[in-house]
């Protein structure tokens, strides 16, 4: 499918909600998410209609400058695969109250799933099975947390981890080592800072926003090269552009623990 045939984001969402799924509205300022249901989706115009049970809560707490954010999580995944959970951040929306406990939300989806951040950088969502891992060494490598990358930009990444692991982190914390590993074995290293922590998808998961800090010019160049490859892979999987070949970053060349772990000697070498 070509991007000119309709709204690209709506097409991706249609593929996600065509199977059993859960949708939750979230706010980075609140620990509790609200469940929602899709009542309408126009893949040409990008209009998404959601119905939300507020459970007595004021929905304005989840509305920021006329924008909502929500996660879509697949309930059933193929055996041996991780659950698909995708975030859609800062979507323009209007809220209408249906009754005492129910709201209707009209969302205007952006034409592209690629998000341009405030400084002009592109944020790539890891959609439709895209996968990379991030190893977070907190407290000077005394604790290492393994997580899944959910989106990636020049400024940082969104890490998906268990609630238990997220309890070891706090907003503003400096992380000595972040190591992002792609399926083909390539990896990136950086220092990091925790920007936000929130519930992610169903209970038991957390989304942690990580910022890259103290990035050298060489590492910055490598990050942008990998962003370009991630954009290519997302475009290939979603049909945003025709005749786009998949990126080699996402062609698995290692199996087992070698695909997701990096030795301390490698980290030390790369840091130097």
N, C-alpha and C positions, 0 to 999 in steps of 0.2 A: 504493500500500500504506500502511496506517496503522500507526503505532507500536504500537498495541494488539494487532496480529496476531502479534507475535513480537519477537525481539531485533533492534533496529535495526542495531547494529554487525555482527551476524552476516549480516544481509541485504546490507549493503554489501560485506562480505568475499566473500560468495557471488558477487556480481556481478563482483568483481575476479578471483577464482580460476576463474571459468567459462571463461576464455580462458587461453592459454599464459602462464605467469607464473613469477617467482622469488620465494622468500621467504627473507629473511635475518634472523637474530637479531643484534642489536647491543647494545653497551654503550658508554656515553659515556666509559668508562675504558679501553677497548681499541681498537686500530686495526684488528683483524681481526674480520670478521663470520663467522657460521656459517650454512650453507645448511640449510633445513628444507623438509619436504613436508607438505601437509595430508592427513591420513588420515581425518578425520571432521569434520563441521560440522553442528550442529543449530541451525537458524534460529529455533526456538521458545524453546529454553532458553539459547542463546548459548554452548554448549559447543564449543570448538575443540580438535581433537586434532592435534598436530604430531609428526613424527618427525625427529630431528636426528642427523646424523652428526658426531660430535665431533672426528674426526681426531686423537684422542689428547689433546684439551684437556678440562679439567675444566669442566663446564657451570655449576658454581656461580659462576664468574667473570661469567656473564651473568645471574645471578639476584640480584636486589637486594630484600631484605625481602619475599621471596615473590612478586616481580613480574618479568615479562619484557617486553622491547620488541622489536618486529620491523617490517621493511619488506616491503611487497608491491609488486613491480614487474611491469608488463605487458611481455612480450617483444616484442609486435607492436602498433604503433599506426597509425592511419590516416595516409596520406601528408600531410605538412605539419603534423602534430601532434607535440607533445613526448611523450616517454614518461610514462605514468602511474606514479607512485611514491607510495605512501601509507604513513605511519608510524602505528603503534599503540603507544603508550607506556604503560609501567607496567601491564601486564595481569596480574591475579592468576593464578598457575599452580602446578601440582604437577609434579615431575620424577620419572620412573621409569626406571631403567636397564634396557634391553632386552638388551643384550650388551656386550661390551668397548668397542665404538665407537659404539653407538647408544642414544639416549635417546628416551623418549616423554614428551611434555609435554601435560598437560591444562590448557587455558586457559579461564577463565570470562570471557567478553567482557562489557563494560559494556553496559547497555541502550541508551545513546546514544553516538554518535561525538563528541559535544561533551564536552570534558574540563573539569572544574572544577579550577582550579589551587589551590595552597595558600592563597592570599589571597582565594579566592572568585571570582576572575575566570574568565570562560569562554574556552576556547581552541578556535578553529574550524579544523578540518582542511579543506584545499582538496581536496575529493573529486570524483570523477567529472567531470573536465574543468574544474573551477574554476581560474582562472588570474589571477595578478597578478605584476608584476615588482618587484624591489627593486634599486635602484642604490646601491652602497656606495662612498662616497668615502673612501678611506683615505689617511693621511699628508697631511692638509690638501689634499685634492683632487688630489694629484700622481698618484694611481692610482684609477681607477674600475672597480669590478667589477659586472657585470650578473648577476643571479641570478633564480631563480623562487621565489615565496613558496609554501611548503608548508603552513604553518599560521599563524594570526594571533590575537593576544590583546592585552589592554590592556598587558601587560608587554613585548611584543616580537613577533618572528616567527622562523620557521625558514626559512633561505635554502638553496636547492639550487643548487650551482655546481660547476664542474669542480675536480678535485683541484689542478690547476695554479694556479687562482685562489685556492684556499683557502690555498696556501703563503704568500701575502702577508699572512695574518692570523694572530693568535695569541690564545689565551685570556686574557682580561683587557684586551685592547686597546680603547682608546676610539676610536670612529669619528666623525669630525667631522660627516658627513652621511649619513643614510639617507633615500632617497626611494622610497616605495612607490607604484606606478602601477597603477590598475585599468583594465580593458578600455575603459570609457567615457571615459577620459581624466582622471578625478579622481585626485588624488595627496595623499599625506601626507608631511611632513618631520619628522625628529627627529634628535637626536644618538643614538649607540648605543654599546653595549659588547658585545664578543664573549664569550659565556658558555661555549660548548663547540663543538668541531669533531669530527666523526666521519665514517666512511665512510657512503655513502648509496646503497642499491640496488646495482647492479652496479659493477664496477670503473670508476674514472674520474670518479666523482661524490663530492661531500662535502656533508654537512648542517652548516650553521653556525647555531647559536642566537644570535640578536641581541636584546639588551635595549634598550628605549627608555630614555633618561636625559634629565634636565633638561627634562622635559615641562611646558609651560605649561598653565594651566587651560583655555585655549581649545583647544589641541591635544589635551588629554585628552578634551574633549567631542567633538571631531571623531573621535578614535580610537574612542570608544564608539559613535558613530553608525555608523561603518563596520563595526564588529564586529556590530552589529545587522543590517546589510544582508548581511554574509557569512553569518550564521546563517540568515537567510531564504533565501539562495541555496542553501545546503547542504541545508536542509530541503526545498526545492522539488525539487532534483535527486535526492535519495535517497528521497523519499516518506515522510519522517518525519511530516509533517503533511499533511492533505488540504487542497485548495483554497488552497495557498500559491503566490502568483505570484512569478516570478523577480525578482531585484533588478536595478535599472537599472545598478548598478555593473558588472555582468558582461555588459552589452550593448555590444559593440564599436562605437565611434563614430569611432575613428581607425585608420589602417592604416599599415603599414610602420614606419619608424623613429620616427614621431611618437607611436606607441603606447607605446614603451618608453624614450624618451629625453627628458630635460628640460634645457633650456639653463641655462648658468651664471647668466645674468641672472635667470631665474625663481627659481633656488635662492637667489640673493642677496636678491631681493625678498622671498621667503617667510621667509627667516631674519630679516630686519629687522622 
